């Protein structure tokens, strides 16, 4: 039991929570900030692990790995932390397999897959329609998007059924849905899909590894470093690992501000959150993704003129939806791939060996028999990761954004919401995590120390409707109570933190 | 801290959990059964409260209230508990208001609303189509429903948009969705809707108060009695109120069986549930419903020839979607109504007085100025009810049933699943709660005491694929550990129960 007193408690030591803590620390060194994290590590949905490789061992990202030059928030952070990036290798032939297990495997060089004239026409008209709709999306207030209710009442699947003509394109859009969101097109609101694409600057930005797109660069040494460096700056003594917040209670006579950067429905709130916020929290399912890295002695695919990029539709018997070259900056050859959505659900019920064999068989089929001679196969099923429950992002089912989205970023009493799901730029990405964490930090500063904000920042907060009113200047009296740490006989550690706060008024 | 040892721990003292406990107790009096309930009362989403009425005070149901003659499980329980039922009053004129706030309010006598010939034709063709689809639904294994993936990939809204021709019918289907599920047609998988209707015997059975339908009878004295009587039979000393289960840990060397009759995503499981089950648990949002009772000195609506039934579409400015006569068995006049779905979300943000005035204005408009002279207005917002979070039922968004439904009733290790969401008959209703609780109890008996099952019951369990294999006959050694009860300074009581079980094998 600690009797410490804190000004801000950040729930979740992922990129968003730590970005919030970091900005708060930078702006007001006197603020007493505590970051609570359920896992025994920082980084949330980013984790970098060492595995056997050609020259011994090397490090790969088993969670979020890519950044892009238009992702300004993460790019600034990378610069600030003095980390290095390198481009995703994408030169050479790409492989496309859709249309059933026995259909022809196609090979192409352009960024747009080798499509028949009809499918290409279909792709072009659909992309045009979707991008036109993307441009109408008002991310800040989705209800101002023309026809928002109708767009939010259908699944991505329904839109594609109505607007794509060819089965092949429909199957490829399934691959897009799985590789970007970890869910099937049937599980997502079409408006959510549009918002996500709009927040990235368009649909192609989500899918491509070309300049400005989501898969442009990787970070030398891995993305988990971002969180580790941030934790260093915040001060490791202020970051408590193995400390899962299970309840947040707001009481009178406290001004403590929690920043919740953990998109979980498992936290109990007292008093209960407003219905709108609670329904939203309970209705943002996370995707299901398994990521694998296979290391090799030589990058045989490059030698054969392949880029390492494979796209495989769900009608094939291939477990993964997409792979890329993952050769490390040190030159250790590797491929990275994803088993995702319904395929993750199906394949996660099988034995690890069976799954690995199926992945390798597919790699052999698409890239040649050399794929069988791998050094090491390592996979991570994010659904099994405690306090994540899935990857890469929490999505929204139909009928949520238009009814509940106004509460997505709106503080509840003194609780502020971070997490990439609440981002307005590159929502769902690492960059969105940083942006949302910084935005939440500014909201907190507006409450506890508004002189730390620039005039522009204050203006932006008001415009973003993320502050509740004029900044309060009551003396800071804070109390964190009931924080207990228990280690139990079975290998599980839980911490229940009750944050007791002041003068709750839901607005 | 208790060191008691139990054979079965039931999570949730609603109708389902208590039905499970009751059947277990009846079949094997030696079983040590503990029922844990977070609320300070039994009954779950049923609660009966006294409010001022014409002759003083009287009791009304503020949660589930109706039963029907085809709901065999609840009807048998009512008989077994020696409770009395009485029919829902439905004689006289009904009111229908759709098509915008200024449109004509229509009055009709039949069970099918006063529709124009075109809308009637539209209604007939849609009902025919939906009922034909209902008949193809395989409730036991939804994947065997023809075209299951496609039906599950669209929302009810998308189906209606594609298959109904008239705006008026579409609006009425919105009322159906809100009044039956507490959600909008956009928030629900069309396959889920079909399954729900099929489990009730057809779409009209959900909507009607005629014989065999969902709104046929009420229970004298209220529905909460069902749970109270069951708790009595199970033994109140075995029912612990104010005891919310926050975690279920399964460990070696214990044979304790938990029966989870609480459809919440807030329980932490150790080891983690299989991905399929966890995704399902995290993806069954509950509806949002506010129920109100208005008591009167006289049943003025009956005197004027009205039944008390009003249907109001969301295009009107009426907050409620539907009302019925709620005159008590003792003759105290009352009306009952529901504010539901998006309307509940909107109206719950307003002051109670404003909401009450809007309800009464609408009643005045539809039934006459006498509606203004009420004795008492009482409402219950189920979204504010702790450990329920909403009402009447947890629904499924698109893309869940076909991917995850196989795990809906499948035990996880020794954990068995009850709750009306898991029912195969009258899913979502009180009858489904009883049926699912009894089914879970039979599953437990098959494990711990299979001689207590009849041959038919064993056969049914195997057919229902709800048992994992041949019943185990290992000696019963059980352990419930770490059950702590804490009362804290602020008016909140939480209990964390860690259930430690044996030889976990997810199958």
Interface residues (C-beta under 8 A of the other chain):
Chain A: X149 X152 X153 X154 X155 X157 X158 X161 X183 X184 X185 X186 X187 X188 X246 X247 X249 X251 X265 X266 X268 X270 X272 X274 X275 X276 X278 X279 X282 X283 X285 X286 X288 X342 X344 X345 X348 X349 X381 X383 X384 X386 X389 X390 X397 X398 X399 X400 X402 X403 X404 X482 X488 X490 X492 X494 X496 X498 X500
Chain B: X149 X152 X153 X154 X155 X157 X158 X161 X183 X184 X185 X186 X187 X188 X246 X247 X249 X251 X265 X266 X268 X270 X272 X274 X275 X276 X278 X279 X282 X283 X285 X286 X288 X342 X344 X345 X348 X349 X381 X383 X384 X386 X389 X390 X397 X398 X399 X400 X402 X403 X404 X482 X488 X490 X492 X494 X496 X498 X500
